[in-house]
Structure formats: C-alpha cells, structure tokens
Amino acid sequence: MSVTSLGPRLTNKLKLSCHKNAIQNVMIDWLVNGTVDEKNDANTIISHLDEALDLVNGLNHQINSKF
C-alpha cells in the first residue's frame, strides 16, 4: 500500500523515526519538543492515522491497531 496522503518526505521521516521508537512516543516528542515543521508533520500524521499505522506496523515489532 502506498502512503500517498503523507507524501514521500513524511513517509521516509516516519519510517526512520519509528524504526527504533514507537509511533506514540515519536508523535508526543514532535508535538511537545519539536520544531514547527515537526508539529505540522505530527498534525498531518494524525489526520491520516490509518495510513501512518499501516506504514509503521512491523517496524520495531509495532503492531498498532489504535492510536
């Protein structure tokens, strides 16, 4: 499944960030401590949660049915 709503830049950024960390921790870090761009990225991911969860499922043994 291609993640078209997130775009290639955000798809790659999310894969790299979630390779060693759970998506929940990444999102909290971006929203609390992140730059303006990271906060915007977090909002985009939240808007397209189903696609983001499909993308990170399997990374770092993450199985996320809910966020």
CHARMM-style PDB file with segment names, atoms N, HN, CA, C and O in Angstrom:
ATOM      1  N   MET     1       0.850  -1.187   0.000  1.00  0.00      PROA
ATOM      2  CA  MET     1       0.000   0.000   0.000  1.00  0.00      PROA
ATOM      3  C   MET     1       0.888   1.240   0.000  1.00  0.00      PROA
ATOM      4  O   MET     1       1.751   1.385   0.865  1.00  0.00      PROA
ATOM      5  N   SER     2       0.686   2.110  -0.938  1.00  0.00      PROA
ATOM      6  HN  SER     2      -0.015   1.992  -1.641  1.00  0.00      PROA
ATOM      7  CA  SER     2       1.470   3.334  -0.956  1.00  0.00      PROA
ATOM      8  C   SER     2       0.796   4.381  -0.088  1.00  0.00      PROA
ATOM      9  O   SER     2      -0.430   4.485  -0.043  1.00  0.00      PROA
ATOM     10  N   VAL     3       1.615   5.145   0.592  1.00  0.00      PROA
ATOM     11  HN  VAL     3       2.611   5.061   0.556  1.00  0.00      PROA
ATOM     12  CA  VAL     3       1.099   6.151   1.512  1.00  0.00      PROA
ATOM     13  C   VAL     3       1.152   7.488   0.795  1.00  0.00      PROA
ATOM     14  O   VAL     3       2.086   8.267   0.986  1.00  0.00      PROA
ATOM     15  N   THR     4       0.155   7.750  -0.027  1.00  0.00      PROA
ATOM     16  HN  THR     4      -0.603   7.118  -0.182  1.00  0.00      PROA
ATOM     17  CA  THR     4       0.170   8.942  -0.862  1.00  0.00      PROA
ATOM     18  C   THR     4      -0.237  10.194  -0.097  1.00  0.00      PROA
ATOM     19  O   THR     4       0.247  11.281  -0.411  1.00  0.00      PROA
ATOM     20  N   SER     5      -1.096  10.076   0.880  1.00  0.00      PROA
ATOM     21  HN  SER     5      -1.490   9.192   1.135  1.00  0.00      PROA
ATOM     22  CA  SER     5      -1.554  11.258   1.610  1.00  0.00      PROA
ATOM     23  C   SER     5      -0.459  11.866   2.464  1.00  0.00      PROA
ATOM     24  O   SER     5      -0.464  13.072   2.710  1.00  0.00      PROA
ATOM     25  N   LEU     6       0.470  11.056   2.915  1.00  0.00      PROA
ATOM     26  HN  LEU     6       0.474  10.076   2.716  1.00  0.00      PROA
ATOM     27  CA  LEU     6       1.561  11.558   3.745  1.00  0.00      PROA
ATOM     28  C   LEU     6       2.689  12.148   2.915  1.00  0.00      PROA
ATOM     29  O   LEU     6       3.432  13.002   3.398  1.00  0.00      PROA
ATOM     30  N   GLY     7       2.821  11.710   1.695  1.00  0.00      PROA
ATOM     31  HN  GLY     7       2.217  11.016   1.302  1.00  0.00      PROA
ATOM     32  CA  GLY     7       3.886  12.209   0.835  1.00  0.00      PROA
ATOM     33  C   GLY     7       5.186  11.468   1.095  1.00  0.00      PROA
ATOM     34  O   GLY     7       5.369  10.884   2.163  1.00  0.00      PROA
ATOM     35  N   PRO     8       6.081  11.490   0.129  1.00  0.00      PROA
ATOM     36  CA  PRO     8       7.328  10.719   0.256  1.00  0.00      PROA
ATOM     37  C   PRO     8       8.260  11.218   1.360  1.00  0.00      PROA
ATOM     38  O   PRO     8       8.900  10.409   2.032  1.00  0.00      PROA
ATOM     39  N   ARG     9       8.348  12.519   1.558  1.00  0.00      PROA
ATOM     40  HN  ARG     9       7.828  13.177   1.013  1.00  0.00      PROA
ATOM     41  CA  ARG     9       9.236  13.061   2.594  1.00  0.00      PROA
ATOM     42  C   ARG     9       8.780  12.627   3.976  1.00  0.00      PROA
ATOM     43  O   ARG     9       9.584  12.147   4.775  1.00  0.00      PROA
ATOM     44  N   LEU    10       7.499  12.792   4.262  1.00  0.00      PROA
ATOM     45  HN  LEU    10       6.846  13.181   3.613  1.00  0.00      PROA
ATOM     46  CA  LEU    10       6.972  12.442   5.575  1.00  0.00      PROA
ATOM     47  C   LEU    10       6.949  10.928   5.773  1.00  0.00      PROA
ATOM     48  O   LEU    10       7.145  10.450   6.891  1.00  0.00      PROA
ATOM     49  N   THR    11       6.716  10.180   4.720  1.00  0.00      PROA
ATOM     50  HN  THR    11       6.557  10.568   3.812  1.00  0.00      PROA
ATOM     51  CA  THR    11       6.752   8.721   4.798  1.00  0.00      PROA
ATOM     52  C   THR    11       8.139   8.257   5.223  1.00  0.00      PROA
ATOM     53  O   THR    11       8.266   7.427   6.123  1.00  0.00      PROA
ATOM     54  N   ASN    12       9.174   8.784   4.585  1.00  0.00      PROA
ATOM     55  HN  ASN    12       9.070   9.459   3.854  1.00  0.00      PROA
ATOM     56  CA  ASN    12      10.546   8.409   4.934  1.00  0.00      PROA
ATOM     57  C   ASN    12      10.911   8.858   6.344  1.00  0.00      PROA
ATOM     58  O   ASN    12      11.557   8.121   7.088  1.00  0.00      PROA
ATOM     59  N   LYS    13      10.499  10.061   6.707  1.00  0.00      PROA
ATOM     60  HN  LYS    13       9.974  10.660   6.103  1.00  0.00      PROA
ATOM     61  CA  LYS    13      10.787  10.588   8.042  1.00  0.00      PROA
ATOM     62  C   LYS    13      10.123   9.725   9.114  1.00  0.00      PROA
ATOM     63  O   LYS    13      10.728   9.446  10.149  1.00  0.00      PROA
ATOM     64  N   LEU    14       8.897   9.308   8.872  1.00  0.00      PROA
ATOM     65  HN  LEU    14       8.406   9.534   8.031  1.00  0.00      PROA
ATOM     66  CA  LEU    14       8.169   8.482   9.826  1.00  0.00      PROA
ATOM     67  C   LEU    14       8.804   7.098   9.941  1.00  0.00      PROA
ATOM     68  O   LEU    14       8.920   6.558  11.041  1.00  0.00      PROA
ATOM     69  N   LYS    15       9.213   6.525   8.816  1.00  0.00      PROA
ATOM     70  HN  LYS    15       9.118   6.963   7.922  1.00  0.00      PROA
ATOM     71  CA  LYS    15       9.886   5.218   8.849  1.00  0.00      PROA
ATOM     72  C   LYS    15      11.173   5.292   9.653  1.00  0.00      PROA
ATOM     73  O   LYS    15      11.443   4.420  10.480  1.00  0.00      PROA
ATOM     74  N   LEU    16      11.968   6.327   9.417  1.00  0.00      PROA
ATOM     75  HN  LEU    16      11.749   7.035   8.746  1.00  0.00      PROA
ATOM     76  CA  LEU    16      13.226   6.469  10.149  1.00  0.00      PROA
ATOM     77  C   LEU    16      12.993   6.698  11.636  1.00  0.00      PROA
ATOM     78  O   LEU    16      13.697   6.127  12.469  1.00  0.00      PROA
ATOM     79  N   SER    17      12.020   7.520  11.975  1.00  0.00      PROA
ATOM     80  HN  SER    17      11.447   7.984  11.299  1.00  0.00      PROA
ATOM     81  CA  SER    17      11.757   7.834  13.372  1.00  0.00      PROA
ATOM     82  C   SER    17      11.173   6.652  14.126  1.00  0.00      PROA
ATOM     83  O   SER    17      11.467   6.460  15.306  1.00  0.00      PROA
ATOM     84  N   CYS    18      10.356   5.867  13.461  1.00  0.00      PROA
ATOM     85  HN  CYS    18      10.118   6.023  12.502  1.00  0.00      PROA
ATOM     86  CA  CYS    18       9.685   4.746  14.120  1.00  0.00      PROA
ATOM     87  C   CYS    18      10.468   3.445  14.014  1.00  0.00      PROA
ATOM     88  O   CYS    18      10.007   2.401  14.475  1.00  0.00      PROA
ATOM     89  N   HSD    19      11.635   3.504  13.414  1.00  0.00      PROA
ATOM     90  HN  HSD    19      12.009   4.352  13.039  1.00  0.00      PROA
ATOM     91  CA  HSD    19      12.450   2.292  13.302  1.00  0.00      PROA
ATOM     92  C   HSD    19      12.896   1.810  14.681  1.00  0.00      PROA
ATOM     93  O   HSD    19      12.980   0.605  14.919  1.00  0.00      PROA
ATOM     94  N   LYS    20      13.180   2.742  15.588  1.00  0.00      PROA
ATOM     95  HN  LYS    20      13.111   3.720  15.395  1.00  0.00      PROA
ATOM     96  CA  LYS    20      13.630   2.379  16.935  1.00  0.00      PROA
ATOM     97  C   LYS    20      12.670   2.838  18.028  1.00  0.00      PROA
ATOM     98  O   LYS    20      12.833   2.451  19.185  1.00  0.00      PROA
ATOM     99  N   ASN    21      11.683   3.647  17.693  1.00  0.00      PROA
ATOM    100  HN  ASN    21      11.551   3.962  16.753  1.00  0.00      PROA
ATOM    101  CA  ASN    21      10.751   4.183  18.692  1.00  0.00      PROA
ATOM    102  C   ASN    21       9.319   3.907  18.269  1.00  0.00      PROA
ATOM    103  O   ASN    21       9.007   3.852  17.080  1.00  0.00      PROA
ATOM    104  N   ALA    22       8.463   3.738  19.248  1.00  0.00      PROA
ATOM    105  HN  ALA    22       8.717   3.783  20.214  1.00  0.00      PROA
ATOM    106  CA  ALA    22       7.042   3.542  18.961  1.00  0.00      PROA
ATOM    107  C   ALA    22       6.449   4.839  18.416  1.00  0.00      PROA
ATOM    108  O   ALA    22       6.882   5.930  18.785  1.00  0.00      PROA
ATOM    109  N   ILE    23       5.464   4.714  17.542  1.00  0.00      PROA
ATOM    110  HN  ILE    23       5.112   3.827  17.241  1.00  0.00      PROA
ATOM    111  CA  ILE    23       4.868   5.897  16.918  1.00  0.00      PROA
ATOM    112  C   ILE    23       4.277   6.841  17.967  1.00  0.00      PROA
ATOM    113  O   ILE    23       4.310   8.059  17.791  1.00  0.00      PROA
ATOM    114  N   GLN    24       3.740   6.290  19.051  1.00  0.00      PROA
ATOM    115  HN  GLN    24       3.713   5.300  19.194  1.00  0.00      PROA
ATOM    116  CA  GLN    24       3.174   7.135  20.096  1.00  0.00      PROA
ATOM    117  C   GLN    24       4.244   8.040  20.696  1.00  0.00      PROA
ATOM    118  O   GLN    24       4.003   9.225  20.924  1.00  0.00      PROA
ATOM    119  N   ASN    25       5.414   7.485  20.950  1.00  0.00      PROA
ATOM    120  HN  ASN    25       5.609   6.522  20.765  1.00  0.00      PROA
ATOM    121  CA  ASN    25       6.500   8.277  21.528  1.00  0.00      PROA
ATOM    122  C   ASN    25       7.018   9.319  20.547  1.00  0.00      PROA
ATOM    123  O   ASN    25       7.349  10.437  20.942  1.00  0.00      PROA
ATOM    124  N   VAL    26       7.088   8.959  19.289  1.00  0.00      PROA
ATOM    125  HN  VAL    26       6.819   8.051  18.968  1.00  0.00      PROA
ATOM    126  CA  VAL    26       7.545   9.897  18.260  1.00  0.00      PROA
ATOM    127  C   VAL    26       6.576  11.068  18.157  1.00  0.00      PROA
ATOM    128  O   VAL    26       6.994  12.224  18.102  1.00  0.00      PROA
ATOM    129  N   MET    27       5.283  10.766  18.131  1.00  0.00      PROA
ATOM    130  HN  MET    27       4.943   9.827  18.176  1.00  0.00      PROA
ATOM    131  CA  MET    27       4.285  11.834  17.990  1.00  0.00      PROA
ATOM    132  C   MET    27       4.310  12.778  19.185  1.00  0.00      PROA
ATOM    133  O   MET    27       4.238  13.995  19.012  1.00  0.00      PROA
ATOM    134  N   ILE    28       4.411  12.234  20.390  1.00  0.00      PROA
ATOM    135  HN  ILE    28       4.470  11.246  20.530  1.00  0.00      PROA
ATOM    136  CA  ILE    28       4.467  13.074  21.590  1.00  0.00      PROA
ATOM    137  C   ILE    28       5.704  13.950  21.563  1.00  0.00      PROA
ATOM    138  O   ILE    28       5.634  15.138  21.878  1.00  0.00      PROA
ATOM    139  N   ASP    29       6.839  13.372  21.188  1.00  0.00      PROA
ATOM    140  HN  ASP    29       6.896  12.407  20.932  1.00  0.00      PROA
ATOM    141  CA  ASP    29       8.077  14.148  21.128  1.00  0.00      PROA
ATOM    142  C   ASP    29       7.966  15.278  20.111  1.00  0.00      PROA
ATOM    143  O   ASP    29       8.369  16.408  20.387  1.00  0.00      PROA
ATOM    144  N   TRP    30       7.423  14.974  18.941  1.00  0.00      PROA
ATOM    145  HN  TRP    30       7.095  14.056  18.717  1.00  0.00      PROA
ATOM    146  CA  TRP    30       7.276  16.018  17.924  1.00  0.00      PROA
ATOM    147  C   TRP    30       6.320  17.114  18.379  1.00  0.00      PROA
ATOM    148  O   TRP    30       6.575  18.294  18.138  1.00  0.00      PROA
ATOM    149  N   LEU    31       5.227  16.742  19.031  1.00  0.00      PROA
ATOM    150  HN  LEU    31       5.020  15.784  19.227  1.00  0.00      PROA
ATOM    151  CA  LEU    31       4.247  17.747  19.455  1.00  0.00      PROA
ATOM    152  C   LEU    31       4.739  18.589  20.625  1.00  0.00      PROA
ATOM    153  O   LEU    31       4.437  19.780  20.698  1.00  0.00      PROA
ATOM    154  N   VAL    32       5.489  17.988  21.537  1.00  0.00      PROA
ATOM    155  HN  VAL    32       5.734  17.020  21.478  1.00  0.00      PROA
ATOM    156  CA  VAL    32       5.930  18.711  22.727  1.00  0.00      PROA
ATOM    157  C   VAL    32       7.255  19.421  22.503  1.00  0.00      PROA
ATOM    158  O   VAL    32       7.394  20.600  22.828  1.00  0.00      PROA
ATOM    159  N   ASN    33       8.226  18.709  21.950  1.00  0.00      PROA
ATOM    160  HN  ASN    33       8.113  17.751  21.686  1.00  0.00      PROA
ATOM    161  CA  ASN    33       9.588  19.242  21.841  1.00  0.00      PROA
ATOM    162  C   ASN    33      10.007  19.610  20.428  1.00  0.00      PROA
ATOM    163  O   ASN    33      11.107  20.125  20.225  1.00  0.00      PROA
ATOM    164  N   GLY    34       9.161  19.359  19.462  1.00  0.00      PROA
ATOM    165  HN  GLY    34       8.268  18.942  19.626  1.00  0.00      PROA
ATOM    166  CA  GLY    34       9.554  19.512  18.071  1.00  0.00      PROA
ATOM    167  C   GLY    34       9.555  20.931  17.563  1.00  0.00      PROA
ATOM    168  O   GLY    34       9.050  21.856  18.200  1.00  0.00      PROA
ATOM    169  N   THR    35      10.139  21.067  16.397  1.00  0.00      PROA
ATOM    170  HN  THR    35      10.549  20.316  15.880  1.00  0.00      PROA
ATOM    171  CA  THR    35      10.126  22.347  15.694  1.00  0.00      PROA
ATOM    172  C   THR    35       8.729  22.568  15.118  1.00  0.00      PROA
ATOM    173  O   THR    35       7.862  21.701  15.220  1.00  0.00      PROA
ATOM    174  N   VAL    36       8.525  23.708  14.528  1.00  0.00      PROA
ATOM    175  HN  VAL    36       9.229  24.413  14.445  1.00  0.00      PROA
ATOM    176  CA  VAL    36       7.233  23.997  13.902  1.00  0.00      PROA
ATOM    177  C   VAL    36       6.948  22.988  12.789  1.00  0.00      PROA
ATOM    178  O   VAL    36       5.816  22.529  12.635  1.00  0.00      PROA
ATOM    179  N   ASP    37       7.978  22.647  12.018  1.00  0.00      PROA
ATOM    180  HN  ASP    37       8.897  23.020  12.143  1.00  0.00      PROA
ATOM    181  CA  ASP    37       7.799  21.665  10.945  1.00  0.00      PROA
ATOM    182  C   ASP    37       7.418  20.296  11.496  1.00  0.00      PROA
ATOM    183  O   ASP    37       6.562  19.617  10.930  1.00  0.00      PROA
ATOM    184  N   GLU    38       8.049  19.884  12.599  1.00  0.00      PROA
ATOM    185  HN  GLU    38       8.745  20.436  13.058  1.00  0.00      PROA
ATOM    186  CA  GLU    38       7.713  18.593  13.197  1.00  0.00      PROA
ATOM    187  C   GLU    38       6.291  18.598  13.765  1.00  0.00      PROA
ATOM    188  O   GLU    38       5.595  17.585  13.700  1.00  0.00      PROA
ATOM    189  N   LYS    39       5.867  19.714  14.310  1.00  0.00      PROA
ATOM    190  HN  LYS    39       6.432  20.538  14.362  1.00  0.00      PROA
ATOM    191  CA  LYS    39       4.491  19.815  14.806  1.00  0.00      PROA
ATOM    192  C   LYS    39       3.499  19.730  13.650  1.00  0.00      PROA
ATOM    193  O   LYS    39       2.455  19.089  13.770  1.00  0.00      PROA
ATOM    194  N   ASN    40       3.821  20.368  12.545  1.00  0.00      PROA
ATOM    195  HN  ASN    40       4.669  20.889  12.447  1.00  0.00      PROA
ATOM    196  CA  ASN    40       2.966  20.269  11.358  1.00  0.00      PROA
ATOM    197  C   ASN    40       2.945  18.837  10.816  1.00  0.00      PROA
ATOM    198  O   ASN    40       1.900  18.340  10.398  1.00  0.00      PROA
ATOM    199  N   ASP    41       4.105  18.183  10.829  1.00  0.00      PROA
ATOM    200  HN  ASP    41       4.954  18.587  11.169  1.00  0.00      PROA
ATOM    201  CA  ASP    41       4.169  16.788  10.396  1.00  0.00      PROA
ATOM    202  C   ASP    41       3.315  15.906  11.299  1.00  0.00      PROA
ATOM    203  O   ASP    41       2.612  15.019  10.813  1.00  0.00      PROA
ATOM    204  N   ALA    42       3.369  16.141  12.601  1.00  0.00      PROA
ATOM    205  HN  ALA    42       3.940  16.861  12.996  1.00  0.00      PROA
ATOM    206  CA  ALA    42       2.565  15.358  13.543  1.00  0.00      PROA
ATOM    207  C   ALA    42       1.079  15.560  13.265  1.00  0.00      PROA
ATOM    208  O   ALA    42       0.308  14.602  13.308  1.00  0.00      PROA
ATOM    209  N   ASN    43       0.678  16.773  12.984  1.00  0.00      PROA
ATOM    210  HN  ASN    43       1.304  17.551  12.949  1.00  0.00      PROA
ATOM    211  CA  ASN    43      -0.730  17.033  12.667  1.00  0.00      PROA
ATOM    212  C   ASN    43      -1.143  16.342  11.373  1.00  0.00      PROA
ATOM    213  O   ASN    43      -2.261  15.836  11.273  1.00  0.00      PROA
ATOM    214  N   THR    44      -0.269  16.314  10.400  1.00  0.00      PROA
ATOM    215  HN  THR    44       0.639  16.725  10.481  1.00  0.00      PROA
ATOM    216  CA  THR    44      -0.553  15.605   9.149  1.00  0.00      PROA
ATOM    217  C   THR    44      -0.710  14.119   9.398  1.00  0.00      PROA
ATOM    218  O   THR    44      -1.619  13.484   8.864  1.00  0.00      PROA
ATOM    219  N   ILE    45       0.179  13.565  10.214  1.00  0.00      PROA
ATOM    220  HN  ILE    45       0.918  14.081  10.648  1.00  0.00      PROA
ATOM    221  CA  ILE    45       0.092  12.137  10.532  1.00  0.00      PROA
ATOM    222  C   ILE    45      -1.202  11.832  11.274  1.00  0.00      PROA
ATOM    223  O   ILE    45      -1.856  10.828  10.992  1.00  0.00      PROA
ATOM    224  N   ILE    46      -1.571  12.676  12.206  1.00  0.00      PROA
ATOM    225  HN  ILE    46      -1.040  13.492  12.435  1.00  0.00      PROA
ATOM    226  CA  ILE    46      -2.819  12.472  12.945  1.00  0.00      PROA
ATOM    227  C   ILE    46      -4.010  12.529  11.996  1.00  0.00      PROA
ATOM    228  O   ILE    46      -4.983  11.796  12.175  1.00  0.00      PROA
ATOM    229  N   SER    47      -3.941  13.381  11.006  1.00  0.00      PROA
ATOM    230  HN  SER    47      -3.152  13.976  10.860  1.00  0.00      PROA
ATOM    231  CA  SER    47      -5.032  13.484  10.026  1.00  0.00      PROA
ATOM    232  C   SER    47      -5.143  12.240   9.155  1.00  0.00      PROA
ATOM    233  O   SER    47      -6.220  11.925   8.649  1.00  0.00      PROA
ATOM    234  N   HSD    48      -4.036  11.539   8.983  1.00  0.00      PROA
ATOM    235  HN  HSD    48      -3.162  11.794   9.394  1.00  0.00      PROA
ATOM    236  CA  HSD    48      -4.001  10.345   8.126  1.00  0.00      PROA
ATOM    237  C   HSD    48      -3.516   9.137   8.929  1.00  0.00      PROA
ATOM    238  O   HSD    48      -2.609   8.419   8.509  1.00  0.00      PROA
ATOM    239  N   LEU    49      -4.138   8.931  10.089  1.00  0.00      PROA
ATOM    240  HN  LEU    49      -4.875   9.514  10.429  1.00  0.00      PROA
ATOM    241  CA  LEU    49      -3.691   7.890  11.016  1.00  0.00      PROA
ATOM    242  C   LEU    49      -3.703   6.489  10.437  1.00  0.00      PROA
ATOM    243  O   LEU    49      -2.758   5.728  10.646  1.00  0.00      PROA
ATOM    244  N   ASP    50      -4.753   6.134   9.712  1.00  0.00      PROA
ATOM    245  HN  ASP    50      -5.520   6.752   9.542  1.00  0.00      PROA
ATOM    246  CA  ASP    50      -4.838   4.773   9.192  1.00  0.00      PROA
ATOM    247  C   ASP    50      -3.647   4.453   8.299  1.00  0.00      PROA
ATOM    248  O   ASP    50      -3.061   3.375   8.400  1.00  0.00      PROA
ATOM    249  N   GLU    51      -3.297   5.377   7.439  1.00  0.00      PROA
ATOM    250  HN  GLU    51      -3.773   6.252   7.358  1.00  0.00      PROA
ATOM    251  CA  GLU    51      -2.166   5.156   6.542  1.00  0.00      PROA
ATOM    252  C   GLU    51      -0.846   5.140   7.303  1.00  0.00      PROA
ATOM    253  O   GLU    51       0.042   4.346   6.992  1.00  0.00      PROA
ATOM    254  N   ALA    52      -0.712   6.012   8.298  1.00  0.00      PROA
ATOM    255  HN  ALA    52      -1.433   6.657   8.552  1.00  0.00      PROA
ATOM    256  CA  ALA    52       0.524   6.055   9.088  1.00  0.00      PROA
ATOM    257  C   ALA    52       0.694   4.764   9.877  1.00  0.00      PROA
ATOM    258  O   ALA    52       1.804   4.239   9.963  1.00  0.00      PROA
ATOM    259  N   LEU    53      -0.377   4.247  10.449  1.00  0.00      PROA
ATOM    260  HN  LEU    53      -1.279   4.673  10.380  1.00  0.00      PROA
ATOM    261  CA  LEU    53      -0.281   3.000  11.211  1.00  0.00      PROA
ATOM    262  C   LEU    53       0.035   1.827  10.312  1.00  0.00      PROA
ATOM    263  O   LEU    53       0.806   0.945  10.691  1.00  0.00      PROA
ATOM    264  N   ASP    54      -0.552   1.801   9.117  1.00  0.00      PROA
ATOM    265  HN  ASP    54      -1.178   2.517   8.809  1.00  0.00      PROA
ATOM    266  CA  ASP    54      -0.210   0.751   8.154  1.00  0.00      PROA
ATOM    267  C   ASP    54       1.270   0.806   7.803  1.00  0.00      PROA
ATOM    268  O   ASP    54       1.909  -0.229   7.614  1.00  0.00      PROA
ATOM    269  N   LEU    55       1.808   2.010   7.718  1.00  0.00      PROA
ATOM    270  HN  LEU    55       1.289   2.851   7.871  1.00  0.00      PROA
ATOM    271  CA  LEU    55       3.209   2.189   7.356  1.00  0.00      PROA
ATOM    272  C   LEU    55       4.149   1.662   8.441  1.00  0.00      PROA
ATOM    273  O   LEU    55       5.138   1.001   8.128  1.00  0.00      PROA
ATOM    274  N   VAL    56       3.854   1.947   9.711  1.00  0.00      PROA
ATOM    275  HN  VAL    56       3.050   2.484   9.965  1.00  0.00      PROA
ATOM    276  CA  VAL    56       4.781   1.584  10.786  1.00  0.00      PROA
ATOM    277  C   VAL    56       4.537   0.198  11.359  1.00  0.00      PROA
ATOM    278  O   VAL    56       5.381  -0.307  12.099  1.00  0.00      PROA
ATOM    279  N   ASN    57       3.418  -0.433  11.044  1.00  0.00      PROA
ATOM    280  HN  ASN    57       2.733  -0.023  10.442  1.00  0.00      PROA
ATOM    281  CA  ASN    57       3.193  -1.785  11.549  1.00  0.00      PROA
ATOM    282  C   ASN    57       4.305  -2.693  11.064  1.00  0.00      PROA
ATOM    283  O   ASN    57       4.598  -2.761   9.870  1.00  0.00      PROA
ATOM    284  N   GLY    58       4.918  -3.386  12.004  1.00  0.00      PROA
ATOM    285  HN  GLY    58       4.680  -3.331  12.974  1.00  0.00      PROA
ATOM    286  CA  GLY    58       6.030  -4.272  11.689  1.00  0.00      PROA
ATOM    287  C   GLY    58       7.379  -3.649  11.991  1.00  0.00      PROA
ATOM    288  O   GLY    58       8.348  -4.378  12.202  1.00  0.00      PROA
ATOM    289  N   LEU    59       7.478  -2.328  12.018  1.00  0.00      PROA
ATOM    290  HN  LEU    59       6.691  -1.736  11.846  1.00  0.00      PROA
ATOM    291  CA  LEU    59       8.738  -1.682  12.375  1.00  0.00      PROA
ATOM    292  C   LEU    59       8.917  -1.777  13.886  1.00  0.00      PROA
ATOM    293  O   LEU    59       8.002  -1.449  14.641  1.00  0.00      PROA
ATOM    294  N   ASN    60      10.051  -2.210  14.318  1.00  0.00      PROA
ATOM    295  HN  ASN    60      10.795  -2.477  13.705  1.00  0.00      PROA
ATOM    296  CA  ASN    60      10.364  -2.320  15.735  1.00  0.00      PROA
ATOM    297  C   ASN    60       9.303  -3.121  16.478  1.00  0.00      PROA
ATOM    298  O   ASN    60       8.981  -2.823  17.628  1.00  0.00      PROA
ATOM    299  N   HSD    61       8.763  -4.143  15.813  1.00  0.00      PROA
ATOM    300  HN  HSD    61       9.025  -4.385  14.878  1.00  0.00      PROA
ATOM    301  CA  HSD    61       7.748  -5.029  16.389  1.00  0.00      PROA
ATOM    302  C   HSD    61       6.483  -4.286  16.781  1.00  0.00      PROA
ATOM    303  O   HSD    61       5.767  -4.726  17.680  1.00  0.00      PROA
ATOM    304  N   GLN    62       6.192  -3.174  16.128  1.00  0.00      PROA
ATOM    305  HN  GLN    62       6.773  -2.816  15.397  1.00  0.00      PROA
ATOM    306  CA  GLN    62       4.976  -2.424  16.425  1.00  0.00      PROA
ATOM    307  C   GLN    62       3.796  -3.062  15.709  1.00  0.00      PROA
ATOM    308  O   GLN    62       3.839  -3.302  14.503  1.00  0.00      PROA
ATOM    309  N   ILE    63       2.772  -3.323  16.450  1.00  0.00      PROA
ATOM    310  HN  ILE    63       2.738  -3.127  17.430  1.00  0.00      PROA
ATOM    311  CA  ILE    63       1.503  -3.733  15.866  1.00  0.00      PROA
ATOM    312  C   ILE    63       0.476  -2.767  16.448  1.00  0.00      PROA
ATOM    313  O   ILE    63       0.068  -2.894  17.603  1.00  0.00      PROA
ATOM    314  N   ASN    64       0.078  -1.827  15.654  1.00  0.00      PROA
ATOM    315  HN  ASN    64       0.409  -1.724  14.716  1.00  0.00      PROA
ATOM    316  CA  ASN    64      -0.813  -0.763  16.128  1.00  0.00      PROA
ATOM    317  C   ASN    64      -2.154  -0.850  15.426  1.00  0.00      PROA
ATOM    318  O   ASN    64      -2.261  -0.583  14.229  1.00  0.00      PROA
ATOM    319  N   SER    65      -3.152  -1.218  16.167  1.00  0.00      PROA
ATOM    320  HN  SER    65      -3.065  -1.434  17.139  1.00  0.00      PROA
ATOM    321  CA  SER    65      -4.491  -1.166  15.591  1.00  0.00      PROA
ATOM    322  C   SER    65      -5.187   0.126  15.973  1.00  0.00      PROA
ATOM    323  O   SER    65      -6.123   0.561  15.302  1.00  0.00      PROA
ATOM    324  N   LYS    66      -4.730   0.733  17.049  1.00  0.00      PROA
ATOM    325  HN  LYS    66      -3.970   0.380  17.595  1.00  0.00      PROA
ATOM    326  CA  LYS    66      -5.300   2.002  17.523  1.00  0.00      PROA
ATOM    327  C   LYS    66      -4.165   2.953  17.830  1.00  0.00      PROA
ATOM    328  O   LYS    66      -3.016   2.552  18.017  1.00  0.00      PROA
ATOM    329  N   PHE    67      -4.522   4.232  17.876  1.00  0.00      PROA
ATOM    330  HN  PHE    67      -5.455   4.557  17.724  1.00  0.00      PROA
ATOM    331  CA  PHE    67      -3.535   5.239  18.257  1.00  0.00      PROA
ATOM    332  C   PHE    67      -4.181   6.174  19.228  1.00  0.00      PROA
ATOM    333  OT1 PHE    67      -3.542   7.116  19.696  1.00  0.00      PROA
TER     334      PHE     67
END
